[in-house]
């Protein structure tokens, strides 16, 4: 694992959006060349065959599939300013937007951006997780807090596993929290009582997800892991020597994950963890891939968004954004939406790879955007959340 993985800090914004407009009047010039000239080349159709494994080298910059269309200026529907950096994604449900902020507060907004309530929790917070009428938030010192989703009133507090990097997840009235010690706890979602614990093979668990009866974890200490939700037994592990930051995304019988070291996307069996194919990008893949209708969408620190065929990893298209991408792409209808550390948010046609529109936030966008109904919610590191039209007129 690289030294950069252990000492990673968010980069300062750089690069510009192709064409941007907002209520604040931001407008910048187009960008047509990659921001990092050191990205190595290679042919996109090269393969390495080792039994069932299929590998694709990253495409060269000269072969990049960069297709853009003109778009109208994007006008904000609203803008809200929190008291600290927004490094985690907004979560939207039942007409409300929930935010975990670096100022130690959880915010609840109405869909028009008006503040509903603010709960002071302290520390640095994870993204919220939503259950039955409750909002669950983790704190970096290991505390998990449950808040009433309507009022923000605190319902319970627990400290089950030590320091937290990963946001808790909720499934079947159980809250799962993973600590930086590698310990994972299952809590009763109603009162925070401990249901059970187990220890993951790698420490520094930074992401977890639930899929059916599996709990999927990723660790910057190395590897992706699948555990049984009922008894905590490890079902498989993959790449234990390589840093993985985003939990695997599962579709059908395949799990898809990205590696920070090497910048690869891997498809593995969701039952055994055996590799099926891999694709190399030009930079670290820091977040979980997004899978939809036979395609895998991935953002890379090389500044490109990749659309890969879920069956064999072939590159359908790739689009340059001009700056590094740290977050998962969001699929909403026929659009793929992704932000970068220059603050540019791209809406890309899912099938064609053409850019429908682009918006420039005032700070770096390091978390996935959220979409509900016809509104796109974008959070930036300056503490702002923007409400944008999904399909501008």
C-alpha positions as CSV (number, residue, x, y, z in Angstrom):
1,X,0.0,0.0,0.0
2,X,1.4,3.4,-0.9
3,X,2.5,6.0,1.6
4,X,0.0,8.4,-0.1
5,X,-2.8,6.1,1.0
6,X,-1.8,6.5,4.7
7,X,-1.3,10.2,4.5
8,X,-4.1,11.2,2.2
9,X,-5.5,14.7,2.4
10,X,-8.2,16.2,0.2
11,X,-6.6,18.1,-2.6
12,X,-7.4,21.8,-3.1
13,X,-9.8,22.6,-6.0
14,X,-8.3,23.0,-9.4
15,X,-9.5,22.8,-13.0
16,X,-12.7,24.2,-14.5
17,X,-16.0,23.1,-15.8
18,X,-16.8,23.2,-19.5
19,X,-19.8,25.6,-19.2
20,X,-21.2,26.7,-15.9
21,X,-23.9,29.0,-14.6
22,X,-25.6,29.5,-11.2
23,X,-27.7,32.0,-9.4
24,X,-24.4,33.5,-8.1
25,X,-23.3,34.1,-11.6
26,X,-20.3,31.7,-11.8
27,X,-19.0,31.2,-15.3
28,X,-15.7,29.7,-16.5
29,X,-14.1,28.7,-19.7
30,X,-14.1,25.2,-21.2
31,X,-11.4,22.7,-20.4
32,X,-10.3,20.2,-23.1
33,X,-7.1,18.6,-22.0
34,X,-6.4,16.3,-19.1
35,X,-5.2,18.0,-15.9
36,X,-2.5,15.5,-15.2
37,X,-0.1,15.0,-18.1
38,X,1.7,12.2,-16.3
39,X,-1.2,9.7,-16.7
40,X,0.5,6.7,-18.4
41,X,-0.8,5.3,-21.6
42,X,-1.7,1.9,-23.0
43,X,-4.2,0.4,-25.3
44,X,-7.8,0.1,-24.2
45,X,-8.3,-3.3,-25.8
46,X,-5.2,-5.1,-24.4
47,X,-6.0,-8.2,-22.3
48,X,-4.1,-10.4,-20.0
49,X,-5.4,-14.0,-19.8
50,X,-4.8,-16.1,-16.7
51,X,-7.4,-18.8,-16.5
52,X,-10.8,-17.1,-16.2
53,X,-9.2,-13.7,-15.3
54,X,-9.5,-11.0,-17.9
55,X,-7.6,-7.7,-17.5
56,X,-7.7,-4.5,-19.5
57,X,-5.1,-1.8,-19.5
58,X,-6.2,1.7,-19.1
59,X,-6.8,3.6,-22.4
60,X,-4.3,6.2,-23.5
61,X,-5.2,9.9,-23.4
62,X,-5.0,9.9,-27.3
63,X,-7.8,7.3,-27.4
64,X,-10.0,8.9,-24.8
65,X,-13.6,9.0,-25.6
66,X,-14.5,12.6,-24.7
67,X,-17.8,13.7,-26.1
68,X,-19.5,16.9,-25.0
69,X,-22.6,18.7,-25.9
70,X,-23.6,22.3,-25.3
71,X,-25.9,22.9,-22.4
72,X,-27.9,25.8,-21.0
73,X,-26.6,27.5,-17.9
74,X,-27.7,25.7,-14.7
75,X,-29.7,27.9,-12.3
76,X,-29.7,26.9,-8.6
77,X,-33.1,26.2,-7.0
78,X,-31.5,26.9,-3.6
79,X,-28.3,27.1,-1.7
80,X,-27.8,26.4,2.0
81,X,-24.6,27.0,4.0
82,X,-23.7,24.7,6.8
83,X,-21.2,25.5,9.5
84,X,-18.4,23.3,8.2
85,X,-17.1,21.2,5.4
86,X,-19.5,18.8,3.8
87,X,-17.4,15.8,2.9
88,X,-20.2,13.2,3.0
89,X,-23.2,12.8,0.8
90,X,-26.6,14.3,1.4
91,X,-29.2,11.7,2.1
92,X,-32.8,12.4,0.9
93,X,-36.0,10.8,2.0
94,X,-39.6,11.8,2.4
95,X,-39.0,15.3,1.2
96,X,-36.1,16.0,3.6
97,X,-32.4,16.3,3.1
98,X,-30.0,15.1,5.9
99,X,-26.4,16.2,6.2
100,X,-23.5,15.1,8.4
101,X,-21.1,18.1,8.7
102,X,-17.5,18.6,9.9
103,X,-18.8,21.2,12.3
104,X,-20.3,18.4,14.5
105,X,-23.8,19.1,13.5
106,X,-26.4,17.0,11.6
107,X,-28.8,19.2,9.5
108,X,-32.2,18.4,8.2
109,X,-33.5,20.6,5.3
110,X,-36.8,20.7,3.5
111,X,-36.6,19.9,-0.2
112,X,-36.5,23.7,-1.0
113,X,-33.4,24.1,1.1
114,X,-35.0,25.7,4.2
115,X,-33.6,24.4,7.5
116,X,-35.9,22.1,9.4
117,X,-33.6,21.3,12.4
118,X,-30.0,21.1,13.5
119,X,-28.7,18.7,16.0
120,X,-25.3,19.4,17.7
121,X,-23.5,16.0,18.1
122,X,-19.8,17.1,18.2
123,X,-16.8,15.6,16.5
124,X,-16.4,14.9,12.8
125,X,-19.5,13.1,11.5
126,X,-20.2,10.4,9.0
127,X,-22.9,10.5,6.4
128,X,-26.3,9.9,8.0
129,X,-28.1,6.5,7.6
130,X,-31.9,6.4,7.7
131,X,-34.1,3.8,9.3
132,X,-37.7,3.7,10.4
133,X,-38.3,7.3,11.6
134,X,-34.7,7.7,12.8
135,X,-31.4,9.2,11.5
136,X,-28.2,7.4,12.6
137,X,-24.9,9.3,12.5
138,X,-21.4,8.1,13.5
139,X,-18.8,10.3,15.1
140,X,-15.0,9.9,14.6
141,X,-14.5,9.0,18.2
142,X,-16.7,6.0,17.8
143,X,-20.1,7.3,19.1
144,X,-23.2,6.4,17.2
145,X,-26.2,8.6,17.7
146,X,-29.9,8.1,16.7
147,X,-32.0,11.2,16.1
148,X,-35.7,11.6,15.5
149,X,-36.0,12.2,11.7
150,X,-38.8,14.7,12.2
151,X,-37.6,16.7,15.2
152,X,-33.9,16.0,15.5
153,X,-34.3,15.0,19.1
154,X,-31.7,12.5,20.3
155,X,-33.2,9.0,20.9
156,X,-30.1,7.0,21.9
157,X,-26.3,7.0,22.0
158,X,-23.8,4.1,21.8
159,X,-20.1,3.7,21.5
160,X,-19.6,0.1,20.4
161,X,-16.4,-0.2,18.4
162,X,-13.9,2.6,18.8
163,X,-13.1,5.3,16.2
164,X,-15.3,5.5,13.1
165,X,-14.4,6.3,9.6
166,X,-17.3,4.5,7.9
167,X,-20.9,5.6,8.0
168,X,-23.2,3.2,9.8
169,X,-25.6,1.2,7.7
170,X,-29.1,0.0,8.6
171,X,-30.9,-3.2,7.5
172,X,-33.7,-5.2,9.1
173,X,-33.9,-3.1,12.3
174,X,-30.2,-3.4,12.9
175,X,-27.5,-0.8,12.7
176,X,-24.0,-1.9,11.7
177,X,-21.0,0.2,12.7
178,X,-17.3,-0.6,11.9
179,X,-14.4,0.8,13.9
180,X,-10.9,1.6,13.0
181,X,-9.8,-1.3,15.2
182,X,-11.4,-3.7,12.7
183,X,-14.3,-4.5,15.0
184,X,-17.8,-4.5,13.7
185,X,-20.9,-4.2,15.9
186,X,-24.6,-4.9,15.2
187,X,-26.9,-2.6,17.3
188,X,-30.6,-2.8,17.8
189,X,-31.9,0.1,15.7
190,X,-34.6,0.9,18.3
191,X,-32.5,1.4,21.4
192,X,-28.8,1.0,20.4
193,X,-28.4,-2.2,22.4
194,X,-25.6,-4.4,21.2
195,X,-26.8,-7.5,19.3
196,X,-23.3,-8.9,18.4
197,X,-19.8,-8.1,17.3
198,X,-17.1,-9.6,15.2
199,X,-13.6,-8.6,14.1
200,X,-12.6,-8.0,10.5
201,X,-9.2,-9.3,9.3
202,X,-8.0,-5.7,8.4
203,X,-8.3,-2.7,10.5
204,X,-9.1,0.9,9.3
205,X,-12.5,-0.2,7.9
206,X,-13.6,2.9,5.9
207,X,-16.7,1.8,4.2
208,X,-19.4,-0.9,4.6
209,X,-22.6,-1.9,2.9
210,X,-25.3,-4.5,3.2
211,X,-26.4,-6.8,0.4
212,X,-28.9,-9.6,1.2
213,X,-27.3,-11.7,4.0
214,X,-23.8,-10.3,3.5
215,X,-22.0,-7.3,5.1
216,X,-19.4,-5.9,2.7
217,X,-16.4,-4.0,4.0
218,X,-13.4,-2.1,2.6
219,X,-10.2,-1.2,4.4
220,X,-7.4,1.2,3.6
221,X,-5.2,-1.3,5.5
222,X,-5.9,-3.6,2.6
223,X,-8.7,-5.6,1.0
224,X,-12.4,-6.0,0.6
225,X,-14.3,-8.5,2.7
226,X,-17.7,-10.2,2.9
227,X,-19.1,-11.4,6.2
228,X,-22.2,-13.2,7.1
229,X,-24.7,-10.8,8.8
230,X,-26.1,-13.4,11.1
231,X,-22.9,-14.7,12.7
232,X,-20.1,-12.5,11.4
233,X,-18.2,-15.3,9.7
234,X,-15.9,-14.2,6.9
235,X,-17.2,-15.6,3.5
236,X,-14.4,-14.2,1.3
237,X,-11.7,-11.6,1.1
238,X,-10.1,-10.0,-1.9
239,X,-6.8,-8.1,-2.4
240,X,-5.8,-8.1,1.3
241,X,-2.5,-6.3,0.4
242,X,-4.1,-3.5,-1.5
243,X,-5.9,-0.4,-0.2
244,X,-9.7,-0.4,-0.9
245,X,-11.7,2.6,0.3
246,X,-15.2,1.9,-1.2
247,X,-17.3,-1.1,-0.2
248,X,-18.0,-3.5,-3.1
249,X,-21.2,-2.9,-5.1
250,X,-23.1,-6.1,-5.9
251,X,-25.4,-6.9,-8.8
252,X,-26.6,-10.4,-9.5
253,X,-23.8,-12.7,-8.5
254,X,-20.9,-10.3,-9.0
255,X,-19.3,-7.7,-6.7
256,X,-17.5,-4.7,-8.2
257,X,-14.8,-2.8,-6.3
258,X,-12.0,-0.3,-7.0
259,X,-8.5,-0.1,-5.6
260,X,-6.6,3.0,-4.5
261,X,-3.2,1.4,-5.2
262,X,-3.0,0.7,-8.9
263,X,-6.3,2.3,-9.8
264,X,-8.0,-0.9,-10.9
265,X,-11.7,-1.9,-11.1
266,X,-12.3,-5.6,-10.3
267,X,-15.3,-7.8,-10.8
268,X,-15.4,-10.8,-8.4
269,X,-17.8,-13.5,-7.5
270,X,-20.1,-12.2,-4.7
271,X,-20.2,-15.8,-3.4
272,X,-16.5,-16.8,-3.5
273,X,-14.6,-13.6,-4.1
274,X,-12.9,-15.1,-7.1
275,X,-11.8,-12.5,-9.7
276,X,-13.7,-12.5,-13.0
277,X,-12.1,-9.5,-14.7
278,X,-10.2,-6.3,-13.9
279,X,-9.6,-2.9,-15.7
280,X,-6.9,-0.4,-15.0
281,X,-7.6,3.3,-14.9
282,X,-5.1,6.1,-14.8
283,X,-5.5,7.0,-11.1
284,X,-6.7,5.6,-7.7
285,X,-10.3,4.5,-7.5
286,X,-11.3,5.8,-4.1
287,X,-15.1,5.1,-4.1
288,X,-17.5,2.2,-4.7
289,X,-18.4,1.6,-8.4
290,X,-22.1,2.2,-9.3
291,X,-23.9,-0.6,-11.2
292,X,-27.0,-0.1,-13.4
293,X,-28.5,-2.1,-16.3
294,X,-25.4,-4.0,-17.2
295,X,-22.9,-1.2,-16.9
296,X,-20.4,-0.2,-14.1
297,X,-19.7,3.5,-13.7
298,X,-16.5,4.5,-12.0
299,X,-14.8,7.8,-11.2
300,X,-10.9,7.8,-11.0
301,X,-8.3,10.2,-9.6
302,X,-7.1,10.5,-13.3
303,X,-10.1,12.8,-13.7
304,X,-12.1,10.4,-15.9
305,X,-15.5,8.8,-15.5
306,X,-15.6,5.3,-17.0
307,X,-18.5,3.3,-18.2
308,X,-17.6,-0.4,-18.2
309,X,-19.5,-3.4,-19.5
310,X,-20.5,-5.4,-16.4
311,X,-20.0,-8.7,-18.1
312,X,-16.4,-8.4,-19.3
313,X,-15.1,-4.9,-18.3
314,X,-14.8,-3.5,-21.8
315,X,-14.8,0.3,-21.9
316,X,-18.1,1.6,-23.3
317,X,-17.0,5.3,-22.9
318,X,-15.0,7.5,-20.7
319,X,-15.4,11.3,-20.1
320,X,-12.7,13.6,-18.8
321,X,-13.7,16.1,-16.1
322,X,-10.4,17.9,-15.7
323,X,-9.8,17.2,-12.1
324,X,-9.6,14.2,-9.7
325,X,-12.7,12.3,-8.7
326,X,-13.0,10.9,-5.2
327,X,-16.7,9.9,-5.0
328,X,-19.0,7.3,-6.5
329,X,-21.1,8.2,-9.5
330,X,-24.8,8.6,-9.1
331,X,-27.2,7.1,-11.7
332,X,-30.5,8.8,-12.1
333,X,-32.6,7.8,-15.0
334,X,-30.6,8.3,-18.2
335,X,-27.9,10.4,-16.4
336,X,-24.7,9.6,-14.6
337,X,-23.7,12.5,-12.2
338,X,-20.3,13.0,-10.7
339,X,-18.4,15.8,-9.1
340,X,-14.6,16.4,-8.8
341,X,-12.2,18.3,-6.6
342,X,-12.4,21.4,-8.9
343,X,-16.0,21.7,-7.8
344,X,-17.4,20.7,-11.3
345,X,-20.4,18.5,-11.4
346,X,-21.1,16.7,-14.7
347,X,-24.3,15.2,-15.9
348,X,-23.4,12.6,-18.5
349,X,-25.8,10.7,-20.8
350,X,-25.7,7.2,-19.5
351,X,-25.8,5.5,-22.9
352,X,-23.8,7.8,-25.1
353,X,-21.2,9.4,-22.8
354,X,-22.1,12.9,-23.9
355,X,-22.2,15.7,-21.3
356,X,-25.7,17.1,-20.9
357,X,-24.8,19.8,-18.5
358,X,-22.1,20.9,-16.1
359,X,-22.3,23.0,-12.9
360,X,-19.5,24.6,-10.9
361,X,-19.7,24.6,-7.1
362,X,-17.6,27.1,-5.1
363,X,-15.7,24.3,-3.3
364,X,-14.4,20.8,-4.1
365,X,-17.1,18.1,-4.4
366,X,-15.7,15.0,-2.7
367,X,-19.0,13.2,-2.0
368,X,-21.6,11.6,-4.3
369,X,-24.5,13.8,-5.3
370,X,-28.0,12.8,-4.4
371,X,-31.1,12.9,-6.6
372,X,-34.7,12.9,-5.6
373,X,-37.7,13.6,-7.8
374,X,-36.4,16.3,-10.2
375,X,-33.7,17.8,-8.0
376,X,-30.0,17.1,-7.8
377,X,-28.4,17.8,-4.4
378,X,-24.7,18.7,-4.4
379,X,-22.5,19.2,-1.3
380,X,-19.1,20.9,-1.4
381,X,-16.2,21.3,1.0
382,X,-17.0,24.9,1.6
383,X,-20.1,23.8,3.5
384,X,-22.6,24.6,0.8
385,X,-25.4,22.4,-0.5
386,X,-27.0,23.2,-3.8
387,X,-30.3,22.2,-5.2
388,X,-30.2,21.9,-9.0
389,X,-32.7,20.9,-11.7
390,X,-32.0,17.4,-12.9
391,X,-33.2,18.2,-16.4
392,X,-32.7,21.9,-17.1
393,X,-35.0,23.5,-19.7
